[in-house]
């Protein structure tokens, strides 16, 4: 009969041992040397606490029942004793919870003598189910009162209303209350005098006469819980959230629309940073003014802008870069700019762009909901600041979305109902994470992970693809891990369009998401006015000059609008293009500092006399040439602000066409997804179990090996034992081959570890010993120079 924890683990079949490893994967990270090491790890504080974190409310209360029902002398309990404390619920539910604890080895032993792993008491509350310690442990007079059940009931019934309110509060748990001797309340004083409450010095310490706390004895608490049961209200099944049910297709459509909005707003924020980079604060992060500016540029609130900025940074689309100082004496300052990866991201489809953002949001260790709040030093938390870092944020998002994923498709419960369900599913883990879970739900709504409050179908695929593929024993994904989610979202989004609708008022309507090539053309040709399912742009004289500056000719612009527009090109647009092209290039500039020349002498005279250009210090050096000491760029900028349309030329007089260079921060990779370790299923799980079995056999074999073999390995042995010579070992092996006898062989493996094995030699030749291992039914080969000893089995 198994007598130790390790023996019970050792006696498990491979399927049960594998189930334990699956339920508690931290036990094999790294893989222990043998079952004894596994047993030690399974009883450690960290492993037990991690296991308890994944248990639901009812299972934890059943574990509390096991703690409450332990016998004082043996510290053992039984299934019947636990059932007696949970009589208010079906016995089958309680037995299922007990089995759940036993398969995790938090409870072990036979049903009539269950033992609780010692670390459970160390990592849980000292008051199981919110009940105090027994009266005989706290105070002799309280114990005498509790021993007389009738007197105890009369005392409780005679309690004044204020005292009864105190009792009801302490009976609900925890059973500890504050006691101040200088200003003790009359109800508490009455209860202490009647020995219903016991003064204690500190929770978990022995009582003292001048204690500063009071504790409600366990027997009194159980009496007060006569209506709800000793453990309080028991909920063996999860609460069902009460909320509306949406049509899954409607939820998908609403979520798809929100994904387009999230992608558009992210792009608008990054474009605004490309035009005007935001300075990196000395304490880290983005300033409040810059956040407000970016929120206005994207047309969303500041909380949404903070979320998208944090997500873009986690996806590697946003980074820091050193800005050139305005003056030589000014130190350089870091600024936030889009990275090179942003250009690649922008060239992909909307579904791929959304998947990159959603994947980074799920795995980033940032909590955007903290932005704008105050830290412990009463300072505001800025976007991208170190104060918003939270290591548990990815797990909180997975938990929150996993709760929605477990519901029926289309279920849209309120956030409070979801938080209540999370609190039942894992109360230890949910405690203190309410803010993180609320941020997860609000972020999911903003990014389009949820639609109309329900989890979308493509988001379910995204969450499912985040798990390791169970069909591959190596856990390798040959394709894009989120291709299914991208394809599902693509089917919901409107198809990208390659055409526009040009209106008579020079507005350009794009009836859908534009193709990347069309979007790049519109960035040059028109100014954006509104975004959404149908984007609206406007053609202006400034946008036409910009198009001509980057290399378009008038004929190119006429052809482009004729090819892209599904409506006739209005005559006003044709005139605008021709007028801009006619004026474009009428002035040419060079460096002298810089010069300005034109064949139109009247135009040069107009420029020279323009008072808006006096800062350029223009000076006529020929009827058709003006010069300025200012740089060419400043000369061109001032002329364009004044309404002229100059172009630059090189030393040979050829036109220099320039496109504004987009500034980018150094490309940075997105944060690697947070992993919880390999998923142990299939061949991988079987390999771990086999490794544990082999290590256990090797360890026990080493302990049972003869003294000579252990001495050859340098192990401490009783008495004086001579180490066997190599020739003697070879003689023993040769005789064993002839007699077909079993021998103990000590050897050093390829890793330098000393091992021993009981084998039956088959042959001894060519520098190798070949022998059968009857336990493993396998044939082993030993290099003779690695054999340290050989002893015939006694």
JOFEN-V710759 format. One line per field, one symbol per residue. phi: phi as a letter, one per 40 degrees, with the letter a starting at -180 (. if undefined). burial: 1 if it has 9 or more other ideal C-beta (glycine too) atoms within 8 Angstrom, else 0. A space follows every 50 residues. Layout:
# JOFEN-V710759
phi=???
burial=???
This chain:
# JOFEN-V710759
phi=.cbbcccccccccdcccccccccbcccbbccccaccccccccbccccccc cccccccccccccccccccccccbfbbacccccccbccbdcccccccccc ccccgcbahcdcacbcddccccbbccbdfgcccdccccaccccccccccc cccccccccddcccccccccccgccbbcbbccbccdccccccccgcbbcb cadgbccbdbcbbbbcdccccccccccchccgcbbcbcccccacbccdcc cccccccccccccccccccccccccbcccccccggbccccccccccccgb cccccccccccccccgcbacacccccbcccccbcbcbccccccccccccc ccccccccccccbccbbdcccgcbcccgbccccgcccccacccccccccc ccccccccdgcbcccccccccccccacccccgbccccccccccccccgcb bfgbcccccccccccccccccbccgcbcbdcbcccccccdccccccbbbb bccccgcbcbcicccdccccccdccabcbabicbcbbbcbdccccccccc hcbdccccccccccccbdccccccccccccccccgcbbbabaeabbbacc ccccccccccccbcccfcacbadbbbbacccccccccccccchcbcbcbc ccgccbcbbdcccbcdcbccccdcbbgcccagdccccccccccccccccc cccccddccccccgccbcgcbccccccccccccccccccfccbcbcabcc cgccbbacbbdbabafgbbbacbcccfabbbbcccccbaabccc
burial=00001111110101011111111111110001011111111111001111 11101111111111111111000001111011101100100011101101 11111111000011111011101100111111111001100111110000 01101100100111111101101011101000010011111101111111 10000011001111111111111110001111011100101010010101 11111111111111111111111100111110011110011111101100 01111111111111111111101010000000111111101110110001 11111111111111111111100010000011111011010011011111 11111010011110001111111111111100100111111111111111 11111111111110110000000010000001001111110110011011 11100111110111010110110111110000001111110011111111 01010011011001100011001101111110011111110011111100 10110011000010010101000011110101011101110101111110 00000000000001101101100000001100011101101110111110 11001001111110000000000100001101111110001111111000 00011111111001000111111000000101010111111100
